Amino acid sequence: MAPKMPKEYSDLRRSQILTATWELFAEKGYHETTMRDVAKKMGVSTGVIYKYFKGKEEITEGIAEMSNQSQAQLFAQIAQRDTARESMLDFIDAIFDCCTFAELRKSSIANINVWAEARDKPGFRTIVMQQFRKTHHNLAELIGSGVRRGELRDDLDPEALANFYITLIVGLQVQSALNDNIEFEPFYNGIKGILMKDIWRYE
């Protein structure tokens, strides 16, 4: 009987597989990425990959789960801020100021490739929509708390504003993935300024 691997090692290996696959989705697209590609990128045999995941769709589910965990940690962290303004700034920075533009662009391309697959794969569509719903719920809760505390204008609809933010984020990801001429810093700062304008009850 083979010795059982420590959980820490198993979790690390799973994380490495998820990260390598996500990078390949950005480089090659979901459809063109194979389990053999993942193994080659990691410098291991395909048997190592299959030890942790049955196939590419299961890896994608793992990527979504990892993303959901990161999002839950983010919202738990920013919820501790003293004001809704600080929390919302933290959220925006976490999305667009978390890494280099090259890394953000790569992640955006991977997202677009997965979304394209979701159009024709009901299982994928469920995964993607679950992520959108979680983001929407967390944002609406954050905005709603700001309205209840009197920080945000009381005529704001938290559900609608959360939808607006998600739609804008998706659009920004598409632009960052497809537009080779973006000067990211002024582009990002301009959008950030608009997002934070005219929603506060008192300036």
NORLINVEN-V462797 format. One record per residue. N is the residue number from 0. RES is the residue in one small letter. OMEGA is omega as a letter, one per 40 degrees, with the letter a starting at -180 (none if undefined). Layout:
N_RES_OMEGA / N_RES_OMEGA
//
This chain:
0_m_a / 1_a_i / 2_p_i / 3_k_i / 4_m_i / 5_p_a / 6_k_a / 7_e_i / 8_y_i / 9_s_i / 10_d_i / 11_l_a / 12_r_i / 13_r_a / 14_s_i / 15_q_i / 16_i_a / 17_l_a / 18_t_i / 19_a_i / 20_t_i / 21_w_i / 22_e_i / 23_l_i / 24_f_i / 25_a_a / 26_e_a / 27_k_a / 28_g_a / 29_y_a / 30_h_a / 31_e_a / 32_t_i / 33_t_i / 34_m_i / 35_r_i / 36_d_a / 37_v_i / 38_a_a / 39_k_a / 40_k_a / 41_m_a / 42_g_i / 43_v_i / 44_s_i / 45_t_i / 46_g_i / 47_v_a / 48_i_a / 49_y_i / 50_k_a / 51_y_a / 52_f_a / 53_k_a / 54_g_a / 55_k_a / 56_e_i / 57_e_i / 58_i_i / 59_t_i / 60_e_i / 61_g_i / 62_i_i / 63_a_i / 64_e_i / 65_m_i / 66_s_i / 67_n_i / 68_q_i / 69_s_i / 70_q_i / 71_a_i / 72_q_i / 73_l_a / 74_f_i / 75_a_a / 76_q_a / 77_i_i / 78_a_a / 79_q_a / 80_r_a / 81_d_a / 82_t_i / 83_a_i / 84_r_i / 85_e_a / 86_s_a / 87_m_i / 88_l_i / 89_d_i / 90_f_a / 91_i_i / 92_d_a / 93_a_a / 94_i_a / 95_f_a / 96_d_a / 97_c_a / 98_c_i / 99_t_i / 100_f_i / 101_a_i / 102_e_i / 103_l_i / 104_r_i / 105_k_i / 106_s_i / 107_s_i / 108_i_i / 109_a_i / 110_n_a / 111_i_i / 112_n_i / 113_v_i / 114_w_i / 115_a_i / 116_e_a / 117_a_a / 118_r_a / 119_d_a / 120_k_a / 121_p_i / 122_g_i / 123_f_a / 124_r_i / 125_t_i / 126_i_a / 127_v_a / 128_m_i / 129_q_i / 130_q_i / 131_f_a / 132_r_i / 133_k_i / 134_t_a / 135_h_a / 136_h_a / 137_n_i / 138_l_a / 139_a_i / 140_e_a / 141_l_i / 142_i_i / 143_g_i / 144_s_i / 145_g_i / 146_v_a / 147_r_i / 148_r_i / 149_g_i / 150_e_a / 151_l_i / 152_r_a / 153_d_i / 154_d_i / 155_l_i / 156_d_a / 157_p_a / 158_e_a / 159_a_a / 160_l_i / 161_a_i / 162_n_i / 163_f_a / 164_y_a / 165_i_i / 166_t_i / 167_l_i / 168_i_i / 169_v_i / 170_g_i / 171_l_i / 172_q_i / 173_v_i / 174_q_a / 175_s_a / 176_a_a / 177_l_a / 178_n_a / 179_d_a / 180_n_i / 181_i_i / 182_e_a / 183_f_a / 184_e_i / 185_p_i / 186_f_a / 187_y_a / 188_n_i / 189_g_i / 190_i_a / 191_k_i / 192_g_i / 193_i_a / 194_l_a / 195_m_a / 196_k_i / 197_d_i / 198_i_a / 199_w_a / 200_r_i / 201_y_i / 202_e_none
//
